[in-house]
Amino acid sequence: MAKEENMKKEKELQQKFVEFQMLQQQASQLQKQIQQMHMQKKEIESITQNLDELNRAEKGAEILAPVASGIFAKASLENKDDFLVNVGNNVVVKKSLAEVKELLSKQAEEVGKVEKKMSSNLHEIASAIQQVEEELGKMIEEAKEDV
């Protein structure tokens, strides 16, 4: 009888430990996603600053135009009022500086909302981890007493 009880407690302890590990894994993944959202917000801020700098440049000014990651071509600024924006599916539309900045502002706002929701979820998971950790501690103490 005692052996069955011990096996049952051991199984419950193992299940609780698996739950603890899963919660930790979720928290880790969520932290990575939050970091990605933060980096995306920083990138949007950087793009906005670059647009402001471009807007201050004179027509005909020499600029570096990105060709690929880390590869640039020297170019001459002919028009700083219109931009070509990829809107998906390889479709490019012409937008004014104000429209592009508004688009970036909306993107930053959406990223901020997602980041805030993820942070809230992370807080909930952290609370669950703490609760499961306490339960595990109690179960381990009870198991030690039974030995």
Summary of the structure (lengths in Angstrom):
residues: 147
radius of gyration: 26.9
end to end distance: 14.7
largest distance: 89.5
contacts: 344
relative contact order: 0.15
helix: 71%
strand: 18%
